[in-house]
Amino acid sequence: MDFIKIIEDINSILWGPIMLFLLVGTGVLFTYRLKAIQIRKFKQAWRETFGGLFKKNNNDNKDGISSFQALTTAIAAQVGTGNLAGVATAVAAGGPGAIFWMWVSGFFGMGTIFAEAILAQLHTERLDGEITGGPAYYIKKGLGSKFLAGFFAISIILALGLMGNMVQSSSIAESAQVAFNIPNIITGFIIALLVGLIIIGGIKRIASFTEKIVPIMAGFYIVGALIIIFMHADMILPSFRMIFHGAFNPSAATGGIIGVSIKESFRYGIARGLFSNEAGMGSTPHAHAVARVNHPAQQGLVSFMGVIVDTGVVCTLTALVILTTGSFSTGLFGAQLTQEGFTIGFGNFGSTFIAICLFFFSLSTIISWYYFGEANVKFLTGKKGITFYRGIVLIFIVIGTTINAEVIWELADIFNGLMVIPNLIALLGLASLVIKVANDYEDRFIKDKPSKYRRD
């Protein structure tokens, strides 16, 4: 218990007000300097993301992956247990108003994630014939700091590739045990087998998997959530009133059912929003780095569509299920609160529905987080360390289904916090480069003028 308490104390400092201020502040800075590009170029972002989705792809033999595949790989990492448990935690601890602040963090996070994608596109490397990239690469090449780059690489391997994936496998095992009475260890071996078959094919197979599974899993969850929300249609407007009133007057929003302050509403909304969409954390740039685009800013625009899907759609629907069904007043916490909302809507099938969603959300997250870790193993050791890393990840997946995830969550949060620090330093240090590339895109590339960053 003393060990857990020490870890919790470290996290309370690491993820305290200063870190949240820096993460949100970075988003505000980029939103200001990019002149709210997430609003101005939303239509362009939509076209870049979905415009060529149904066109025949003749680029299978080229380096990297398609822009859409990069987005789905990023979304696979973003949409996970946090969308079910994280949102519920925000509502339970911060009241309905926390959702408003979650939207705020998502809006400004779009500016941050745009910058991350551009920097990742600009600073890639070819290692043993494959293109790879991510924060470690732009920290080293752009910022010129090998120490911070190595520090980031080690942190993300531990945070996501190992401990984070233990938590994800644990979530799958627990839900499978409750819904289908499958022993945890059996679930662990099944997950490890599935993951192993996918990751052995490298980024192209991973991207091919996420390209297919992400739209299906997101669609399945969205449809289920919408059914429940419209079953309680009379509560939709009151739920939105609770969200907006609760952001500034939490007690009045729920008639005192949830006794929280504006400070708690703000804190939990901002924190859970950032944890969910991962803007500024340095994870999703690994996927955006290897996307095939004609200009880095194109992938920047595509990248913030991931925040819209994660925070704007999936997290919002989870919140509305909790509010419209009234499960927020049951006193439950975390994933149990979300599960209660779906049980109210679907009866006994609610737990099965959540188990299915958790399986696909967590499986896709494991695969994406594995890849993010692999990119950093390559950074540290080249290809020679990948086989060992793959084996360790698969072992940790199985172990994760047999132990209490509390300590692992806390440890993962520590390394998550540590990897954010060098990434934010790089984002702020290279902000002028991001602005230069964005201006080149708007002033020259889309006007078909000679562009310094054009690649076609």
Order of alpha helices (4+ residues) and beta strands (2+ residues): alpha-alpha-alpha-alpha-alpha-alpha-alpha-beta-beta-alpha-alpha-alpha-alpha-alpha-alpha-alpha-alpha-alpha-alpha-alpha-alpha-alpha-alpha-alpha-alpha
